[in-house]
């Protein structure tokens, strides 16, 4: 094994930054950024640096373990015994074959291993199960935003064109501050934008890293972002009368004529939506009229049917969101709402152009970006649409300075023209994870899967629904129950909600296999624990990050990043996806698996997997590199080189696709009306609460389920938020990250406003009890004025209780224990989960001295296991 700098890809979070790992005498001693990687630009964050401590953690699982205690539950000792891999895989193969013979749907895979998604989907397809993507990230991620991005931008994620944007608006996200996708690149470019004078407005109840650096912080009441978005649109359309009419006519369905019943007025022969041609004075199909002749205003009587352009209905709809009403809902000052709208109207530079690479493009240097903080609510998709309408009416979609979809157009893919001329996300983008097309949506059917995908026709996925169907599958008419769960890189007990209910759901599954590096809270429920390889010990598919989700949008290059093994796996650890492939071979599915791999990864010719032979994930990844890089393939990942392969520069039509994309964007969701009816019909006769009020053509603000809580008993909102050095729950057991958290003022504490604390007799550093209607947690409080007075906040996922995580155990507060596993918390459009909860905060009766252990003892506990560094 040659020593030196080994190029690979970090997996401290989902961003897959290019890194260089220094290997000395076969040991990783340092990690730095790969300067050739356009996503990470040579940088590496705290999580990436700290991967060494995870790699050499003495508490890692290194051998297969079998449960000896049949009883399961939180805190129940599994009484593990070590077994051999052959014994483990033989028993597991036998169970998989039996489950497959009974009903393949009984085999479930839960993971948040993004770079392994293609492997898992190929394996699940070959086995015959649709359950390949149960992930708790669906609760506290961006399901609402992903769905809206696919609807409007034709992409899974969206970002801001920081290079040209002059007014950055962040709503419930800290993009550009080492949080969210492409964190290194967005932070770098956001800093450059701020340096040249770009304004920053942050809308968030918590003054986090982004708000602390903003020109304006608007501490919005949690869960009211939709009202604010619609209020700003009202100001733009009805008060200031500033909007990009050319964009609306050419690129949206704003001119489409709407009947009194809310549906399109259609041509009797072609069934195409009609627009009013102001030149001919008659209604014509939308695709037979030049955009500049389409009416945006007016009322027309056509064949005794009164019809109006969708734009008119939007203006009338948002007029109800006047600044005084929005102020009452959001808790923001009326003048602040009006000021932001006026600034956006001015800064949008409507009518101006910019020349890039010799081509003249629309120039709209404003962008409103939103993520989990805004859309992580019951009505999340409606909120996303409401906020995105600001970008749309200003024409700031996929143009310089505006809101960019993450590569909706690529070397081999582009959005499709769907029914009624509207945008359909490329099949290439949807295929890897098997996502629905948000538009026109999938067929609604009686439920057949644990994800209830059949009842979410416009969502990208239904990952939040597994606990509900595990506990109450009969209510939905499911005719099967899970037999086996394979779980990796997702801690369901910690990162979902209401651990007691999740534990009950897991106990319903007869056999659970955890591929794990540590014996975390979910692994404690497993019947079999198999040691998983660390990312520095594994090779993955190429590219290490997907171009339509995690490659920087806008100008640049097409590239990929190869993860390769830096050191051999510790003990008997194996890449969990190599184990999946091995299991498929043992099940007699070799040829089927290879065929699916070839289809999903588009492997052809010499790179295609033959029906026979045995392959690892690394083997398949190398074939991908050979296909993409050709003669340059041997250089990709060479010692002291780079793991990044650059294909070619992006064309301007790929970097800023807005002016060239032919399908239209919807400002009016006419298709949701019919989809709502289909969902109601599919659920008729079932004892299920299913709110379909969001199946509306235009979005509204509606209260969250938490707003109905007893205000006398629960008088504060509790929300989660993110810190740059805490990524999901992956770093919880890392001693270096734990030390950072201990030094940080509120990483492991409850963040609370000083005045709210004073009213409750709470002092700085006190131990407090936080109570919701389903749970209670205790922890230290950090008092500040950088939060709303009616809100408390908890960062990241902490408060572990598993014995196998000694450094994380008891450190911080577990926010998710406060949130009810309740259907009323589910957004029935996108499957987003409501992360807002009402709580009561009281001072603990006994409050030990601040910090508990001395600083010296805490430091010793943190670093003692790392004797190999001394």
C-alpha positions in Angstrom: 0.0 0.0 0.0 1.7 3.2 -1.2 1.7 6.0 1.3 1.1 9.6 0.4 -2.0 11.8 -0.2 -4.9 9.5 -1.2 -7.7 11.3 -3.1 -11.2 10.3 -2.0 -14.6 11.7 -1.0 -15.6 12.7 2.5 -18.8 11.3 4.1 -19.2 13.4 7.2 -22.5 14.6 5.6 -24.3 14.1 2.3 -22.3 16.7 0.4 -19.5 14.4 -0.7 -16.6 16.9 -0.6 -13.4 16.0 -2.4 -10.7 15.4 0.2 -7.1 14.2 0.4 -6.2 11.7 3.1 -2.6 11.5 4.2 -1.5 7.9 4.7 1.7 7.2 6.7 2.7 3.6 7.4 -0.8 2.6 6.4 -2.4 5.0 8.9 -4.5 8.1 8.1 -2.9 11.0 9.9 -4.5 14.0 8.2 -7.4 15.1 6.0 -7.4 18.2 3.8 -9.5 19.5 0.9 -8.9 18.5 -2.7 -8.3 21.8 -4.6 -9.4 20.2 -7.8 -12.9 19.5 -6.6 -15.4 22.2 -7.8 -17.9 21.5 -5.0 -15.4 21.8 -2.1 -12.8 24.1 -3.7 -10.0 22.6 -1.6 -11.8 23.3 1.7 -12.7 20.8 4.4 -15.0 21.4 7.4 -14.8 20.3 11.0 -16.8 17.2 10.3 -14.5 16.2 7.5 -11.3 16.8 9.6 -12.8 14.8 12.4 -13.5 11.6 10.3 -10.1 10.3 11.6 -11.5 10.1 15.1 -14.4 8.0 13.8 -12.1 5.8 11.8 -10.0 4.8 14.8 -12.7 4.9 17.4 -12.0 1.9 19.7 -15.7 1.5 20.3 -16.5 0.7 16.7 -18.4 -2.5 15.9 -15.8 -4.8 14.3 -17.4 -8.3 14.2 -20.9 -9.6 13.4 -23.1 -9.8 16.5 -26.2 -11.9 17.2 -28.9 -11.0 19.7 -29.4 -13.5 22.5 -32.2 -11.6 24.4 -35.6 -12.0 22.6 -37.0 -9.1 24.5 -36.6 -5.7 22.8 -37.1 -2.2 24.0 -35.4 1.1 24.9 -32.7 0.3 27.4 -33.1 -3.5 27.1 -29.7 -5.3 26.9 -29.6 -7.4 23.7 -26.9 -9.6 25.2 -24.8 -9.7 22.0 -22.7 -12.7 21.0 -20.0 -12.7 18.3 -20.6 -14.9 15.3 -18.8 -15.5 12.0 -19.7 -13.7 8.7 -20.5 -17.1 7.1 -23.0 -17.9 9.9 -24.5 -14.5 9.8 -25.0 -14.4 6.0 -26.3 -18.0 5.8 -29.0 -17.2 8.4 -29.8 -13.9 6.7 -30.1 -15.4 3.2 -32.5 -18.0 4.5 -34.7 -15.4 6.0 -34.6 -13.2 2.9 -35.6 -16.1 0.7 -38.5 -17.0 3.0 -39.7 -13.4 3.1 -39.4 -13.0 -0.7 -41.4 -16.2 -1.3 -44.1 -14.9 1.1 -44.3 -11.4 -0.3 -41.2 -9.4 -1.5 -42.8 -6.2 -0.1 -42.0 -7.7 3.4 -38.3 -6.9 2.8 -37.6 -3.3 3.8 -34.4 -1.3 3.5 -33.9 1.9 5.6 -30.8 4.1 4.9 -29.6 7.6 4.3 -26.5 6.5 2.3 -27.0 8.8 -0.7 -23.9 7.6 -2.6 -25.2 4.0 -2.2 -28.7 4.8 -3.4 -28.2 3.2 -6.8 -26.8 0.0 -5.3 -29.7 -0.2 -2.8 -32.3 0.5 -5.5 -30.7 -2.1 -7.9 -30.7 -4.7 -5.1 -34.3 -4.0 -4.0 -35.5 -4.1 -7.7 -33.8 -7.5 -8.2 -35.3 -8.8 -4.9 -38.7 -7.4 -5.9 -39.4 -5.0 -3.0 -40.5 -1.3 -3.5 -39.2 -0.5 0.0 -35.7 0.7 -0.6 -35.6 4.1 0.9 -37.0 4.4 4.4 -35.1 7.3 5.9 -35.7 9.5 8.8 -34.2 12.3 6.8 -37.7 12.6 5.2 -38.9 14.1 8.5 -36.3 16.7 9.1 -35.0 17.4 5.6 -36.5 19.2 2.7 -39.4 17.0 1.4 -41.5 20.1 0.9 -38.7 22.0 -0.9 -37.6 19.0 -3.0 -41.1 18.5 -4.3 -41.5 22.2 -5.1 -38.0 22.4 -6.7 -38.9 19.5 -9.0 -42.2 21.2 -9.9 -40.7 24.7 -10.6 -37.0 24.2 -11.4 -37.1 20.6 -12.7 -34.4 19.7 -10.1 -34.1 18.0 -6.7 -32.3 20.9 -5.0 -32.0 24.6 -5.8 -29.4 27.2 -4.9 -28.8 30.9 -5.4 -26.5 32.3 -8.1 -24.3 34.0 -5.6 -22.0 35.2 -8.3 -24.6 37.7 -9.6 -27.2 38.0 -6.9 -27.5 41.3 -5.1 -30.2 40.5 -2.6 -30.1 37.1 -1.0 -33.1 36.0 1.0 -32.9 32.9 3.2 -36.1 31.5 4.6 -35.5 28.7 7.1 -32.2 27.8 5.7 -28.6 28.8 6.3 -27.3 28.1 2.8 -24.1 30.0 2.3 -23.1 29.5 5.9 -21.8 25.9 5.9 -25.3 24.4 6.1 -27.3 22.8 3.3 -26.2 21.3 0.0 -22.8 22.1 -1.6 -21.9 23.8 1.7 -18.3 24.6 0.8 -19.0 26.2 -2.6 -22.1 28.1 -1.5 -20.3 29.5 1.6 -17.3 30.5 -0.5 -19.5 32.2 -3.1 -21.8 33.8 -0.6 -18.8 35.3 1.2 -17.6 36.8 -2.1 -21.1 38.1 -2.8 -21.3 39.8 0.6 -17.8 41.2 0.1 -18.9 42.9 -3.1 -22.0 44.4 -1.4 -24.8 41.9 -1.8 -27.6 42.3 0.7 -28.6 39.4 3.0 -32.1 39.0 4.5 -32.6 36.1 6.8 -36.1 35.0 7.8 -36.0 32.6 10.8 -37.2 32.5 14.4 -33.6 31.7 15.4 -30.7 34.0 14.9 -28.3 31.3 13.7 -25.0 31.7 11.8 -26.7 33.2 8.8 -28.9 35.7 10.6 -26.0 36.8 12.8 -24.3 38.0 9.6 -27.4 39.4 7.9 -28.3 43.0 7.0 -31.8 42.2 8.1 -33.0 39.4 10.5 -36.8 38.9 10.5 -37.7 36.6 13.4 -40.8 35.1 11.9 -43.2 33.1 14.0 -42.6 29.4 13.4 -44.8 27.8 10.7 -46.1 31.1 9.2 -43.7 31.5 6.3 -46.4 30.8 3.7 -48.3 33.9 4.9 -45.2 36.0 4.6 -44.5 34.7 1.1 -48.1 35.4 -0.1 -47.9 38.8 1.6 -44.8 39.8 -0.3 -46.4 38.5 -3.6 -49.4 40.7 -2.7 -47.2 43.7 -2.3 -45.4 43.1 -5.6 -48.6 42.5 -7.6 -51.3 44.6 -6.1 -49.5 47.4 -4.2 -46.2 48.0 -6.1 -47.4 46.5 -9.3 -43.9 45.2 -10.1 -43.6 41.9 -11.9 -41.9 40.4 -14.9 -44.8 40.3 -17.4 -42.6 39.0 -20.3 -41.5 36.1 -18.2 -45.0 35.3 -17.0 -46.3 35.3 -20.5 -43.5 33.3 -22.0 -42.5 30.8 -19.3 -45.6 30.3 -17.0 -49.2 29.4 -17.2 -50.2 32.8 -16.0 -52.1 33.6 -19.2 -54.1 30.3 -19.2 -57.8 31.0 -19.0 -59.5 29.6 -15.9 -63.2 28.6 -15.7 -65.4 29.4 -12.6 -64.9 25.8 -11.4 -61.1 26.4 -11.2 -60.1 24.3 -14.2 -58.6 25.4 -17.4 -60.9 26.6 -20.2 -59.9 24.1 -23.0 -60.1 24.0 -26.7 -63.0 21.7 -27.7 -60.9 20.0 -30.4 -57.4 19.6 -28.9 -58.3 19.9 -25.2 -55.3 22.3 -24.8 -55.7 25.2 -22.4 -56.8 28.5 -24.0 -55.3 31.9 -23.7 -56.8 35.2 -24.9 -55.0 36.6 -28.0 -55.3 40.4 -27.7 -54.3 40.9 -31.3 -57.0 38.6 -32.8 -59.5 39.3 -30.0 -60.3 35.6 -29.5 -59.3 32.6 -27.3 -56.7 30.3 -28.9 -54.7 27.3 -27.7 -51.6 28.4 -25.6 -49.1 27.0 -28.1 -50.6 28.8 -31.1 -50.2 32.4 -29.8 -47.1 34.4 -29.5 -46.4 35.2 -25.8 -46.4 38.9 -26.3 -50.0 38.7 -27.5 -51.3 36.7 -24.5 -53.5 38.6 -22.1 -52.5 38.6 -18.4 -55.5 40.7 -17.3 -59.2 40.9 -18.1 -62.4 38.9 -17.9 -63.8 37.1 -21.0 -67.1 35.6 -21.8 -66.5 32.6 -24.2 -69.4 30.3 -25.2 -71.3 31.5 -22.1 -68.4 30.7 -19.9 -66.7 33.5 -18.0 -63.0 33.0 -17.9 -60.0 34.9 -16.5 -56.3 34.5 -16.8 -54.6 32.6 -14.0 -52.6 35.7 -13.2 -55.8 37.6 -12.3 -56.8 34.8 -9.9 -53.4 34.9 -8.3 -53.7 38.7 -7.8 -57.1 38.3 -6.2 -56.0 35.4 -4.1 -53.0 37.1 -2.5 -54.9 40.4 -2.0 -56.2 38.7 1.2 -52.7 38.7 2.6 -52.4 42.5 3.2 -49.5 43.5 5.4 -51.6 44.0 8.5 -53.0 40.5 8.3 -49.6 39.0 7.6 -48.2 41.0 10.5 -50.7 39.4 12.9 -50.0 35.9 11.6 -46.2 36.1 11.4 -45.4 38.4 14.3 -43.3 40.6 12.1 -43.7 44.4 11.9 -46.0 45.6 9.1 -43.3 48.0 7.9 -40.7 45.2 7.7 -42.9 43.2 5.4 -43.5 46.2 3.1 -39.8 47.2 3.2 -38.7 43.8 2.1 -41.2 43.7 -0.8 -40.1 47.1 -1.9 -36.4 46.2 -1.8 -37.1 43.0 -3.8 -39.1 45.0 -6.4 -36.2 47.4 -6.8 -33.4 44.9 -6.7 -34.9 42.5 -9.2 -33.9 44.9 -12.1 -36.8 43.8 -14.2 -36.2 44.4 -17.9 -32.4 44.4 -17.5 -30.1 42.0 -19.2 -26.5 40.8 -18.8 -24.1 39.4 -21.4 -22.2 36.2 -20.5 -20.1 34.2 -23.0 -21.3 36.5 -25.7 -25.0 35.8 -25.1 -27.5 38.3 -23.7 -29.6 36.9 -20.8 -32.2 38.2 -18.4 -30.6 39.6 -15.3 -32.6 39.2 -12.1 -30.2 39.6 -9.1 -32.6 38.5 -6.3 -33.4 35.1 -5.0 -35.6 33.7 -2.2 -34.2 30.4 -1.0 -36.0 28.1 1.5 -35.5 24.7 3.1 -36.6 22.7 6.1 -37.1 25.5 8.5 -39.8 26.9 6.2 -41.3 23.8 4.6 -40.8 21.4 7.5 -44.5 21.8 8.5 -47.8 20.2 7.9 -48.5 22.4 4.9 -44.9 22.4 3.7 -45.5 22.1 -0.1 -48.0 25.0 -0.1 -45.4 27.0 1.9 -42.7 26.2 -0.7 -45.0 27.2 -3.6 -45.9 30.5 -1.8 -42.3 31.4 -1.3 -41.3 30.3 -4.8 -44.0 32.6 -6.2 -41.8 35.6 -5.2 -39.0 34.3 -7.5 -41.5 33.5 -10.3 -43.3 36.8 -10.4 -39.9 38.6 -10.5 -38.7 36.3 -13.3 -35.7 35.2 -11.2 -35.8 31.5 -12.2 -32.7 29.9 -13.7 -31.2 33.2 -14.9 -28.1 35.1 -13.7 -28.5 36.4 -10.2 -31.6 34.4 -9.5 -32.8 31.1 -8.0 -31.1 28.2 -9.8 -32.3 24.6 -10.0 -29.3 22.3 -9.4 -28.6 21.3 -12.9 -32.1 20.6 -14.4 -30.3 20.5 -17.8 -27.3 18.3 -18.2 -25.2 16.7 -20.9 -27.8 14.0 -21.4 -31.0 15.2 -19.8 -33.4 18.1 -19.8 -36.9 18.8 -18.5 -39.7 17.4 -20.6 -42.8 19.1 -21.9 -45.7 17.6 -20.1 -49.5 17.8 -20.3 -50.7 21.4 -21.0 -47.2 22.5 -21.9 -45.9 22.4 -18.3 -42.5 21.3 -17.0 -41.9 17.7 -16.1 -38.6 16.9 -14.4 -36.3 14.7 -16.5 -36.6 11.0 -16.1 -32.9 10.9 -15.6 -33.2 12.9 -12.4 -36.2 10.9 -11.1 -34.9 7.5 -12.0 -32.1 7.0 -9.5 -34.3 7.1 -6.4 -37.5 6.1 -8.2 -39.1 9.5 -7.5 -42.5 10.5 -8.7 -42.8 13.3 -11.2 -44.3 16.1 -9.1 -46.1 17.1 -12.2 -48.3 15.7 -13.7 -48.2 13.4 -10.7 -48.6 9.6 -10.4 -51.7 7.6 -10.5 -53.6 7.4 -7.2 -54.4 3.9 -6.0 -55.4 2.1 -2.8 -52.3 1.8 -0.7 -50.0 -1.1 -1.5 -46.7 0.0 0.1 -45.5 1.0 3.5 -44.5 4.5 2.2 -48.2 5.0 1.0 -46.7 6.4 -2.2 -50.0 5.7 -3.8 -51.6 8.4 -1.7 -48.9 11.0 -2.4 -49.2 11.4 -6.1 -47.3 14.7 -6.3 -44.6 14.0 -3.7 -41.1 12.9 -4.5 -41.4 10.2 -1.8 -43.3 9.0 1.2 -40.4 8.1 3.6 -42.2 9.6 6.6 -45.0 7.1 6.5 -43.3 3.9 7.5 -44.0 4.2 11.2 -47.7 4.9 10.6 -48.1 1.8 8.4 -46.0 -0.4 10.6 -48.3 0.5 13.5 -51.6 0.9 11.7 -51.3 -0.9 8.4 -54.8 -2.3 8.7 -56.3 1.2 8.7 -54.8 1.8 5.2 -55.9 -1.6 3.9 -52.4 -3.1 3.6 -52.5 -6.8 3.1 -49.0 -7.6 4.3 -46.6 -7.0 7.2 -42.8 -6.5 7.1 -40.7 -9.6 7.7 -37.2 -8.2 7.7 -35.6 -4.8 7.9 -32.1 -4.0 6.7 -30.9 -0.7 8.1 -27.7 1.4 7.6 -26.5 5.0 8.2 -29.8 6.1 9.7 -30.7 6.1 13.4 -34.4 5.7 13.3 -34.9 5.8 17.0 -33.0 9.1 17.3 -33.8 11.0 14.1 -37.5 10.2 13.8 -40.0 11.4 16.4 -41.6 10.0 19.6 -39.0 7.2 20.3 -41.5 5.2 22.3 -43.8 4.9 19.2 -40.8 4.2 16.9 -39.7 1.5 19.2 -43.1 -0.1 19.1 -43.0 0.1 15.3 -39.6 -1.6 15.2 -40.8 -4.4 17.5 -43.4 -5.2 14.9 -40.7 -6.3 12.5 -39.7 -10.0 13.2 -36.1 -9.6 12.1 -33.9 -6.5 12.0 -30.4 -6.3 10.6 -28.3 -3.2 11.4 -25.2 -2.5 9.4 -23.4 -0.3 12.0 -20.2 1.3 13.0 -21.5 1.8 16.6 -24.2 0.2 18.7 -26.6 3.1 18.5 -30.2 3.4 19.7 -31.6 1.6 16.6 -29.0 -1.1 16.6 -30.2 -2.0 20.1 -33.4 -3.3 18.5 -31.5 -5.4 15.9 -31.4 -9.2 15.8 -28.2 -9.1 13.8 -25.5 -6.4 13.8 -23.0 -6.4 10.9 -19.9 -4.2 11.1 -20.0 -1.5 8.4 -17.0 0.0 6.8 -16.1 3.7 7.4 -16.1 5.9 4.3 -12.3 6.0 4.4 -12.4 2.2 4.2 -14.8 1.9 1.3 -15.0 2.4 -2.4 -18.3 3.7 -3.9 -20.0 4.3 -7.2 -18.9 7.2 -9.4 -19.6 10.0 -9.2 -19.6 10.4 -5.5 -22.2 13.1 -5.7 -25.1 13.3 -8.1 -25.0 16.1 -10.7 -28.7 17.0 -10.3 -28.6 17.2 -6.6 -25.1 17.9 -5.2 -23.0 19.4 -8.0 -22.7 23.2 -8.0 -25.2 24.7 -10.5 -24.5 27.6 -12.8 -21.3 28.2 -14.7 -18.5 25.7 -14.3 -17.7 22.2 -15.3 -19.3 18.7 -15.3 -17.4 16.5 -13.0 -17.5 13.6 -10.7 -15.7 12.6 -7.5 -14.5 9.1 -6.8 -14.5 7.6 -3.4 -11.9 5.0 -2.9 -10.6 2.9 -0.1 -7.8 4.7 1.8 -7.1 2.0 4.4 -8.4 -1.6 4.9 -11.6 -2.0 7.0 -11.1 -2.3 10.7 -11.6 -5.8 12.1 -14.1 -7.7 10.0 -16.0 -4.6 8.8 -17.4 -4.7 5.2 -19.0 -2.1 3.0 -22.7 -2.8 3.6 -23.5 -2.6 -0.1 -20.9 -5.3 -0.9 -22.8 -7.4 1.6 -26.1 -6.6 -0.2 -24.5 -7.8 -3.5 -23.2 -10.9 -1.8 -26.7 -11.6 -0.5 -28.2 -11.2 -3.9 -25.7 -13.8 -5.3 -26.5 -16.2 -2.5 -30.3 -15.7 -3.3 -29.7 -16.7 -6.9 -30.3 -13.2 -8.3 -26.9 -12.7 -9.9 -28.0 -12.1 -13.5 -31.1 -10.1 -12.4 -28.9 -7.8 -10.3 -26.4 -7.2 -13.0 -29.1 -6.4 -15.5 -30.7 -3.8 -13.2 -27.2 -2.3 -12.5 -26.6 -1.9 -16.2 -30.0 -0.2 -16.7 -29.7 2.2 -13.7 -26.1 3.1 -14.2 -26.3 3.1 -18.0 -23.4 0.7 -18.3 -22.8 -0.5 -21.8 -20.3 -2.3 -24.0 -17.1 -3.3 -22.1 -18.3 -1.5 -18.9 -21.6 -3.5 -18.7 -21.8 -6.3 -16.1 -22.1 -9.7 -17.7 -24.7 -12.1 -16.4 -22.1 -14.2 -14.7 -19.2 -13.2 -12.4 -18.9 -11.5 -9.0 -18.5 -7.8 -8.5 -18.0 -5.4 -5.6 -19.2 -1.8 -5.4 -15.6 -0.7 -6.0 -15.5 -2.8 -9.2 -18.7 -1.3 -10.5 -17.5 2.2 -9.6 -14.3 1.7 -11.5 -16.3 0.7 -14.6 -18.2 3.9 -14.3 -14.9 5.9 -14.1 -13.6 4.0 -17.2 -16.7 4.9 -19.1 -16.6 8.6 -18.1 -12.9 9.2 -18.1 -11.7 6.9 -20.9 -7.9 7.0 -21.2 -7.7 9.4 -18.3 -9.3 6.8 -15.9 -6.0 5.6 -14.4 -5.3 9.2 -13.2 -8.6 9.5 -11.3 -7.7 8.8 -7.7 -4.0 8.3 -8.2 -1.8 8.8 -5.1 -0.9 12.5 -4.7 -3.4 13.4 -7.4 -7.1 14.2 -7.4 -10.2 12.1 -7.1 -12.1 14.5 -9.4 -12.6 13.9 -13.1 -13.7 16.9 -15.2 -15.7 16.1 -18.3 -16.1 19.4 -20.0 -17.2 23.0 -19.4 -20.9 23.6 -19.1 -22.7 25.3 -21.9 -24.4 28.6 -21.1 -27.7 26.8 -21.8 -26.9 24.4 -19.0 -25.6 26.9 -16.6 -28.5 29.3 -16.9 -31.3 27.2 -18.6 -34.2 29.6 -18.0 -34.2 31.3 -21.3 -33.9 28.1 -23.2 -36.3 25.7 -21.4 -39.4 25.2 -23.4 -41.9 23.9 -20.9 -43.8 26.4 -18.8 -43.8 26.8 -15.0 -47.0 26.7 -13.0 -48.1 29.7 -11.0 -51.5 28.0 -10.9 -51.7 24.3 -9.9 -54.8 23.3 -11.7 -53.8 19.6 -11.7 -54.0 19.5 -7.9 -57.8 19.8 -8.0 -58.2 16.5 -9.7 -55.5 14.8 -7.7 -57.2 15.8 -4.5 -60.4 14.2 -5.7 -58.5 11.0 -6.6 -57.0 10.8 -3.1 -60.3 11.3 -1.4 -61.9 8.6 -3.6 -59.0 6.2 -2.8 -59.5 6.7 1.0 -63.3 6.4 1.0 -64.5 3.9 3.5 -61.1 3.8 5.4 -60.8 5.0 9.0 -58.0 7.5 8.2 -57.7 11.2 8.9 -56.4 12.7 5.7 -56.5 16.5 5.2 -56.7 17.3 1.5 -57.2 21.0 1.9 -53.8 21.8 0.3 -54.9 20.2 -3.0 -55.7 23.7 -4.2 -54.7 25.6 -7.4 -53.3 28.5 -5.3 -51.5 28.1 -2.0 -52.8 29.4 1.4 -51.3 29.7 4.8 -52.9 27.3 7.3 -52.0 26.7 10.9 -49.9 23.8 11.9 -51.2 21.0 14.1 -49.2 22.5 17.0 -51.2 25.7 16.9 -54.2 23.8 18.2 -52.4 22.8 21.4 -53.6 24.2 24.7 -51.9 27.6 24.9 -52.4 27.7 28.7 -50.5 24.5 29.2 -48.0 24.7 26.3 -47.1 28.4 25.8 -44.0 28.3 23.7 -42.9 26.9 20.3 -40.0 24.6 20.1 -38.1 24.2 16.8 -34.9 22.4 15.7 -32.0 24.1 13.8 -28.7 23.2 12.3 -25.1 24.0 13.2 -22.3 23.7 10.6 -20.3 21.1 12.6 -23.2 18.8 13.5 -24.3 16.7 10.5 -27.4 14.6 11.1 -26.5 12.1 13.9 -23.3 10.8 12.2 -20.9 12.8 14.3 -22.6 12.3 17.7 -20.0 9.8 19.0 -17.0 11.7 17.5 -14.9 13.1 20.4 -13.5 16.0 18.4 -17.0 17.1 17.4 -18.3 16.6 21.0 -15.5 18.8 22.2 -16.5 21.5 19.7 -20.1 21.2 21.0 -19.1 21.5 24.6 -17.2 24.7 23.8 -20.0 26.1 21.7 -22.5 28.3 23.7 -25.7 26.5 22.7 -24.8 23.4 20.7 -25.9 21.1 23.5 -28.3 23.4 25.3 -31.8 24.8 25.0 -31.7 28.2 23.3 -34.2 30.6 25.0 -34.9 34.3 25.1 -33.8 36.1 28.3 -37.2 37.8 28.8 -39.0 34.5 28.5 -36.6 32.9 31.0 -37.0 35.8 33.5 -40.7 35.4 33.5 -40.2 31.7 34.5 -37.5 32.2 37.0 -34.9 30.6 34.8 -31.2 31.7 34.9 -28.3 31.2 32.6 -27.1 27.6 32.7 -30.0 26.3 34.7 -31.2 22.8 34.1 -34.7 23.0 32.7 -37.5 20.6 31.9 -39.2 20.9 28.4 -42.6 19.2 28.2 -44.8 18.6 25.2 -48.0 16.6 25.0 -46.0 13.4 24.2 -42.6 13.8 25.8 -40.3 15.4 28.3 -36.6 16.2 28.1 -34.2 17.9 30.4 -31.0 19.9 29.7 -29.1 23.1 30.3 -30.4 26.4 29.0 -28.6 29.1 27.1 -30.2 32.5 27.4 -29.9 35.0 24.6 -31.8 37.7 22.7 -31.0 36.0 19.4 -34.4 34.1 19.3 -38.1 35.0 19.3 -39.5 35.4 22.8 -42.2 32.8 22.2 -39.7 30.2 20.8 -37.1 27.8 22.2 -34.7 25.9 19.9 -32.5 22.9 20.0 -29.5 22.3 17.6 -28.9 19.1 15.7 -29.7 15.6 17.1 -28.2 15.0 20.5 -29.3 13.6 23.8 -28.4 10.0 23.0 -29.1 7.2 25.4 -27.5 4.1 23.9 -24.8 2.3 26.0 -22.8 1.8 22.8 -22.3 5.5 22.4 -20.6 6.5 25.6 -19.4 10.0 24.4 -22.8 11.0 23.1 -24.8 9.5 25.8 -26.5 12.1 28.0 -25.0 15.0 26.1 -27.5 17.6 25.0 -31.3 17.5 24.5 -33.3 15.2 22.1 -35.7 17.5 20.3 -37.5 14.6 18.5 -38.7 13.2 21.8 -41.1 16.2 22.0 -42.8 15.6 18.7 -45.9 13.4 18.3 -46.0 10.7 15.7 -49.4 11.9 14.5 -50.9 12.0 11.0 -52.0 15.5 11.7 -48.3 16.5 11.5 -47.9 15.2 7.9 -48.2 17.4 4.8 -50.5 15.4 2.6 -49.0 16.9 -0.5 -45.3 16.4 -0.1 -45.1 14.0 3.0 -43.1 16.6 4.8 -43.3 16.3 8.6 -44.2 19.2 10.9 -41.2 20.0 13.1 -42.8 22.6 15.2 -44.2 21.7 18.6 -45.8 23.5 21.5 -44.0 23.1 24.8 -43.8 24.2 28.5 -40.4 25.1 29.9 -39.8 25.1 33.6 -36.8 25.2 35.9 -35.8 21.8 37.2 -36.4 21.3 40.9 -32.8 20.4 41.5 -30.2 22.1 39.4 -26.6 20.8 39.8 -23.7 23.2 39.2 -23.2 24.4 35.6 -21.3 21.8 33.6 -21.5 18.9 35.9 -18.0 17.5 35.4 -14.9 19.8 35.6 -13.5 21.0 32.3 -10.4 18.9 32.9 -12.4 15.7 33.5 -14.6 16.4 30.5 -11.6 16.8 28.3 -10.0 13.6 29.6 -13.2 11.7 28.9 -13.3 13.1 25.4 -9.7 12.4 24.4 -8.7 9.4 26.5 -9.8 6.9 23.9 -7.6 8.5 21.3 -4.3 7.2 22.8 -3.1 6.3 19.3 -2.7 10.0 18.6 -0.4 10.6 21.7 
